[in-house]
């Protein structure tokens, strides 16, 4: 559907020339600077806080501790879970104060705030605050947290389980397993990872006592996601909190919700009556920016000896950290359940997911948000089933794949897949990856004493959905004739400034450069919508802008009819021009815009909106790896991604999103691990010296192939793209690594497959 050649993202020139405006770039007259004192241990009582030395430092304006906030009424944070758990049980939301008062529960929890004339003074003063702790037993690993007699993270959470969720049919699934000719079982670990956006989290906040309105400039994934949490905690009305951002250097799920440091800074700005600025350090991001994954998975597949799948069964233990985030319990329960059974024609299945609290940083959505973990479990099971039964890995998948004509397909959890063509995806992938030629390449690797493996993963994941019932977009004609686009969506790397104007331009027949997406604008604040999560932007906001553009065309037809002195039904529109049918009488949309220049509102101003929709992008990825058994180092030699993203509006941006998602998945597979000491709960990976960050050389040039089946759920036929790469990368790369290791008798390895882990597995297998 691309109409013009891609000449680059509009925002790139601004960003690469240093003209971007991130939260840390914002300075306000009279602002003061804030620094946090954070807990340096996982679980302890606070005996005393000595601030005398810090207060004596010249330039220090104020120091606040939990006791100072005690007089304010704060509500505990809520969650997005609105559905019952196992047996009708409700989620338990542990209480949380904005700032620790008597006890700390994870490394990094806020204990004090320093406000000073400069950032340096604030940070120096924070280092002078002396806190007397009494250490308490800690549990950092979820398996330890649910053991009988384990220390409780919260007194009101028995057994440290905050939510016990189930889906599918337990009895039917048990019967399928009881009568199965073969059962495959795997225990998998989708380890904790850090989001690591390019931009460290920063906030500038002001408070106007006359209007009682807070203005926050902070990196976010949409103000309508962050605002509800802040309003709930502080007891504010939505109109009292305005959230701003122009450029956001990445989100990945971690920037979707409200954080307690936002709440503390808002409270302090109101107390002091001055603008406050806080620029977080990278170390703080590792400590307190919500982590991702952290799931233990027990996965089972029941099947016949000929490879016919009968049922899937999943048991997850999801580490929520010390407190719940808004999204954490949702993505580990409902999100994860939506694709049980993956791309296979299995309608029997059962899952039980338990959300557990520990003395660690809270977790939230991370690129894919439960979908990659389910795809990982399903596709590892399928590979293991083929190995145990001596069946071909491709044949067993094709035998059980949902056929194109069976769409829409309702799976074991009750989710309905809208469309897809798994056999078609597989055929394209087999050709692109030269699957048939692998044997020769494996033999060549053997001559160099290398182990070579080839992995395949067939997957799908849901995109769309949301909390608000609809997504709205507004199109406004500026005095200079530009068409300005407004919505609550927040671009943080996807290319919205480029693709949304392209969508509108195709409908209006105007040059895309005449159309501009405007963020952080009062018009946007009047609109309803959801944030930029769940790979939803194109099928929701893209569709809304498309419909809004069609409304401009409709209004223009009325104006053209008056201008051309005919009935509206006699007017046709094409490529920016209105024409009286059967004549040469015309008027351009551009002329109609100019004819009403200066009118406010302009008669061509329009809105578009769409209700919540869901689509299921899918793909078949293949990866080829070579392992050096002497060092355990894994080299990814080839990566082919064949994806169904529905109708593609901008091929280059789709490819870029897939590349980014694949790289993020590869990072988790090959090295990323936000590790805690199991006994003390102390953070072990608090900087890039300790935390693996994927770099460009980690993967070869990624070959992407489109195999699109339009989605019937939205007017554009689009499906999500942003998380598909990650969803495919986890299973395909681990399948490739295990395939390489099988000749040494190794059938399982947990992520991350670091050189040390691979080498150790090889040593133990000899």
Secondary structure, DSSP 8 states (H G I E B T S, - for coil): ---S-----HHHHHHHTT----GGG---TT-EEEEEEE-SSSSEEEEEEE-HHHHTSTTEEEEEETTTTTTS-------S--S--GGG---------SS-SSEE-STT-EEEEEEESSHHHHHHHHHH-EEEEEE-----SHHHHTSTT---SSTTSGGGEEEEEEEE-HHHHHHHHHT-SEEEEEEEEE--B----SS--EEEEEEETTTTEEEEEE--S-HHHHHHHHHHHHT--GGGEEEE-S-----TTTTSS--HHHHHHHHHHHHHTS-EEEE--HHHHHHHS-BB--EEEEEEEEE-TTS-EEEEEEEEEEEEESS--TTHHHIIIIIHHTTTTTTB----EEEEEEEEE-SS--B---TTTTHHHHHHHHHHHHHHHHHHHT--HHHHHHHHB--GGG-SEE-TTS-EE----HHHHHHHHHHHHTGGGHHHHHHHHHHTTEEEEEEEEEEEEEEE--SSSEEEEEEEE-TTS-EEEE-S---SSS-HHHHHHHHHHHHHT--GGGEEE--S-HHHHTS----S-TT-HIIIIIHHHHHHHHHHHHHHHHHHHHHHTS-GGGEEEETTEEEETTSS-EEEHHHHHHHTTT-SS-TT-EEEEEE--EEEEEEEEEEEEEEETTT--EEEEEEEEEEE-BS-S-HHHHHHHHHHHHHHHHHHHHT----B-TTT--BS--STTTS----GGGS--EEEEE-----TTSTT-B---TTHHHHHHHHHHHHHHHHHHGGGT-----S---HHHHHHHHHHH-
